[in-house]
Amino acid sequence: MDRPVIEAVGLIREFGGVTALDGVGLHVCAGEVLGLLGHNGAGKTTLVDILTTLIPPTGGTARVAGCDVVAEGREVRRRIGVAGQFSSVDVRMSGCDNLVFVARLLGAGRRAARERTERLLEAFGLAEAAGRPAAEYSGGMLRRLDLAACLLGSPEAVFLDEPTTGLDPAGRAALWSVVEELAAEGCAVLLTTQYLEEADRLADRITVLSRGRVAAEGTAAELKAGLGSLSVSLSFGSGADRGAALRVLREAGFDPYGDGERTVVPIDAPRMLAGVVRSLDASGLEPSRISLDEPTLDDVFAALTRRPAP
Ligand SMILES: Nc1ncnc2c1ncn2[C@@H]1O[C@H](COP(=O)(O)OP(=O)(O)OP(=O)(O)O)[C@@H](O)[C@H]1O
């Protein structure tokens, strides 16, 4: 395996009595996108804050671009890019001036700052709007400008904290292709997202955090395979029937779980569908809808986070 660009070992972070991270390890290699998933409060922001040197860990170690995040914080900061939901763009300035300003702050000469700015504006589809005040940009354009700004220093690792939250489908698709290009150019990308579709599409590997621990780690395909190859999705007319169905199916040896209005039953082969239907029928439970689905990342996420972390 290539040497990881981002590497955390046994990270612990406590806030007073709250253990936000409880021994988290992960790694991201050059050219790889790691998707970090977890419910609100799972510890994602805390982890990203430690890796980007905003806060120190209480225990464990982390290295980014070969430097220790605690002992060599300044070196780490020079080698990473960070972009997120909250744009660092100054909306009173034009897109072009924003990038030139950041490039100059990073120490580039006037001419180099211009050249880098032009290249990034072009790459991010912002060349035409470059002279307009950023206040006139759409949400998607602002995110792209923010991401462009975080790449001015040619970072080895990029941290994206929910970069597409609130964007429309077109804005999201545009940002996805930028992330794909970043990875293709050899950047290590750590992406936190609430959109499982986004992780499925972009991430080479996924780490699911639950209550400050790694609940699962692998490619989307590996995580889905861990759930069984198929799932039966059932709808019932009432909550009482949903509860009864969960009980009956568990007694019959299945491992069903509730996902909103749906009851989902992972199965290993299509023939097991008959067993699901027979068990329900024998208890007088009649689903209003039945479908046989390939597991989605949503199913994996629901299954992992409904149980206490291991
Ligand atoms: N500064 C702080 N002081 C006290 N507790 C904190 C602090 N920051 C985070 N926590 C707690 O640590 C836990 C993890 O929080 P964190 O923000 O890392 O989760 P998250 O996965 O990023 O959630 P979200 O998706 O809502 O952003 C939570 O229980 C949170 O309340």
The ligand as an ORCA input file, in Angstrom:
! r2SCAN-3c Opt
* xyz 0 1
  N     -16.487     22.207     21.930
  C     -17.206     21.182     22.406
  N     -17.553     21.147     23.706
  C     -18.266     20.122     24.210
  N     -18.708     19.081     23.474
  C     -18.418     19.062     22.173
  C     -17.650     20.120     21.564
  N     -17.514     19.814     20.233
  C     -18.161     18.652     20.037
  N     -18.701     18.194     21.181
  C     -19.452     16.939     21.359
  O     -18.719     15.886     20.764
  C     -19.581     14.994     20.071
  C     -19.168     14.899     18.599
  O     -19.455     16.147     17.956
  P     -19.070     16.472     16.450
  O     -19.433     17.901     16.199
  O     -17.675     16.051     16.193
  O     -20.046     15.496     15.643
  P     -20.418     15.505     14.082
  O     -20.401     14.074     13.679
  O     -19.544     16.437     13.346
  O     -21.882     16.051     14.092
  P     -22.638     16.998     12.996
  O     -22.981     16.110     11.833
  O     -23.856     17.427     13.757
  O     -21.729     18.129     12.654
  C     -20.994     15.509     20.297
  O     -21.531     14.817     21.381
  C     -20.789     16.966     20.615
  O     -21.819     17.450     21.433
*
